Amino acid sequence: GAGVLIGNKMDKQAQQIEDEIPGATVERVDDAIVVTFDENSGVFFDTAKYNINSESQVNLDKLAAILVEYIDTNVVIVGHTDSVGQDTSNMLLSERRAKSVTSYFISNKGLSAGRFTTNWYGEGSPIADNATAEGRAQNRRVNIAIVPNEKMQNDAKKQSGEN
């Protein structure tokens, strides 16, 4: 009951993200939507930088508009780096990248800070081979997980008769 209702809402949102942000990788994982932006798909960071450039703002603006539409979701933003450089500097860089995306949504787009959780893993969670330039580009990424908030979960339980 409730899981189906939540799943339908999340499927609709995931489809909208896929339609409106070409190049972003959008996956449904359990009740969440995971959006991955790497250097080839939408949120670009210069080497050793964490500022959001104008090209990245375009995609973040599109995602922000969708987040405004689906207010019953929370957002987890996770920063990653490749393995070039020292572990400590990569950890700091991934933190700054994740926080810059979170800050962009809150400060520039007016989304509620209470909807956001920010994490970072440095080079600790690669998705590709750091031995190649292409792999390193894929590892320099920000993942954004969109999850149902407590209100959506409670509404779905009420709607389905679960209490």
C-alpha positions as CSV (number, residue, x, y, z in Angstrom):
1,G,0.0,0.0,0.0
2,A,2.1,2.9,1.3
3,G,5.2,1.7,-0.5
4,V,3.4,1.6,-3.8
5,L,2.1,5.1,-3.4
6,I,5.5,6.4,-2.5
7,G,7.1,4.5,-5.3
8,N,4.7,6.0,-7.8
9,K,5.5,9.5,-6.7
10,M,9.2,8.9,-6.7
11,D,9.0,7.2,-10.2
12,K,7.2,10.3,-11.6
13,Q,9.9,12.6,-10.1
14,A,12.7,10.4,-11.4
15,Q,11.2,10.5,-14.9
16,Q,10.9,14.3,-14.8
17,I,14.6,14.6,-13.7
18,E,15.6,12.3,-16.6
19,D,13.5,14.3,-19.1
20,E,14.7,17.7,-18.0
21,I,18.4,17.1,-17.2
22,P,20.0,15.2,-20.1
23,G,23.2,13.5,-19.2
24,A,22.5,13.1,-15.5
25,T,22.4,9.4,-14.4
26,V,19.1,8.8,-12.6
27,E,18.5,5.6,-10.7
28,R,15.7,4.4,-8.4
29,V,17.2,2.6,-5.3
30,D,14.5,1.4,-2.9
31,D,12.4,4.5,-2.2
32,A,15.1,6.9,-3.2
33,I,16.1,8.6,-6.4
34,V,19.9,8.8,-6.9
35,V,21.1,11.4,-9.4
36,T,24.8,11.3,-10.3
37,F,26.5,14.3,-11.9
38,D,30.1,13.7,-13.0
39,E,32.4,15.8,-15.1
40,N,30.6,14.4,-18.2
41,S,27.0,15.0,-17.1
42,G,26.2,18.2,-15.6
43,V,28.0,19.5,-12.5
44,F,31.5,20.5,-13.4
45,F,34.3,21.3,-11.0
46,D,37.7,22.5,-12.2
47,T,40.6,20.4,-10.9
48,A,41.1,21.1,-7.2
49,K,38.2,23.6,-7.3
50,Y,34.7,23.5,-5.7
51,N,33.0,26.6,-7.0
52,I,29.9,26.0,-9.1
53,N,30.4,27.4,-12.6
54,S,27.6,28.8,-14.9
55,E,27.4,25.6,-16.9
56,S,26.7,23.6,-13.7
57,Q,24.2,26.2,-12.5
58,V,21.9,25.4,-15.5
59,N,21.4,21.8,-14.4
60,L,21.2,22.6,-10.7
61,D,18.5,25.2,-11.5
62,K,16.5,22.5,-13.4
63,L,16.9,20.1,-10.4
64,A,15.9,22.9,-8.0
65,A,12.7,23.6,-9.9
66,I,11.8,19.9,-9.6
67,L,12.6,19.9,-5.9
68,V,10.3,22.9,-5.4
69,E,7.5,20.9,-7.1
70,Y,8.1,17.8,-4.9
71,I,8.1,19.4,-1.5
72,D,7.6,16.1,0.4
73,T,11.2,14.9,-0.3
74,N,14.5,15.4,1.4
75,V,17.8,15.6,-0.3
76,V,21.2,14.0,0.5
77,I,24.2,15.5,-1.3
78,V,27.4,13.6,-1.4
79,G,30.7,14.8,-2.8
80,H,33.5,12.5,-4.2
81,T,36.9,13.0,-5.7
82,D,39.4,10.9,-7.8
83,S,42.5,9.6,-6.2
84,V,44.9,12.3,-7.4
85,G,46.4,14.2,-4.5
86,Q,46.6,13.5,-0.8
87,D,43.7,11.7,1.0
88,T,43.2,14.7,3.4
89,S,43.0,17.3,0.7
90,N,40.6,15.1,-1.3
91,M,38.4,14.7,1.7
92,L,38.3,18.4,2.2
93,L,37.7,19.0,-1.5
94,S,34.8,16.5,-1.6
95,E,33.3,18.2,1.5
96,R,33.6,21.7,-0.1
97,R,32.0,20.4,-3.4
98,A,29.1,18.8,-1.6
99,K,28.6,21.9,0.6
100,S,28.8,24.2,-2.4
101,V,25.9,22.3,-4.1
102,T,23.9,22.3,-0.9
103,S,24.5,26.0,-0.3
104,Y,23.6,26.8,-3.9
105,F,20.1,25.1,-3.5
106,I,19.5,26.9,-0.1
107,S,21.1,30.3,-0.8
108,N,20.4,30.8,-4.5
109,K,17.2,28.8,-5.0
110,G,15.5,29.4,-1.6
111,L,15.0,25.7,-0.7
112,S,14.7,24.9,3.0
113,A,17.9,24.0,4.7
114,G,16.0,21.4,6.7
115,R,15.5,19.3,3.6
116,F,19.2,18.8,3.1
117,T,21.9,16.5,4.5
118,T,25.4,16.8,3.2
119,N,28.1,14.1,3.2
120,W,31.5,13.6,1.6
121,Y,33.8,10.6,1.0
122,G,36.9,12.0,-0.7
123,E,38.4,9.3,-2.9
124,G,37.0,6.5,-0.7
125,S,34.0,5.5,-3.0
126,P,35.2,5.3,-6.6
127,I,32.8,4.1,-9.2
128,A,35.5,3.8,-11.9
129,D,39.2,3.1,-12.3
130,N,41.4,5.9,-11.1
131,A,44.2,4.7,-13.4
132,T,42.5,6.2,-16.4
133,A,41.6,9.9,-17.2
134,E,38.0,8.8,-18.0
135,G,37.7,6.9,-14.7
136,R,39.0,9.8,-12.7
137,A,36.5,12.1,-14.4
138,Q,33.7,9.7,-13.4
139,N,35.0,9.7,-9.8
140,R,35.0,13.5,-9.5
141,R,31.3,13.6,-8.9
142,V,28.4,14.7,-6.7
143,N,25.6,12.3,-6.0
144,I,22.2,13.7,-5.0
145,A,19.8,11.3,-3.3
146,I,16.1,12.3,-3.1
147,V,14.2,10.5,-0.4
148,P,10.6,10.6,0.8
149,N,10.3,12.8,3.9
150,E,8.3,11.9,7.0
151,K,5.2,13.7,5.7
152,M,5.2,11.7,2.4
153,Q,5.6,8.5,4.3
154,N,2.8,9.3,6.8
155,D,0.4,10.6,4.1
156,A,1.0,7.3,2.1
157,K,0.3,5.3,5.2
158,K,-3.0,7.2,5.8
159,Q,-4.0,7.0,2.2
160,S,-3.4,3.2,2.1
161,G,-5.1,2.6,5.4
162,E,-1.9,1.6,7.2
163,N,-1.4,3.1,10.6
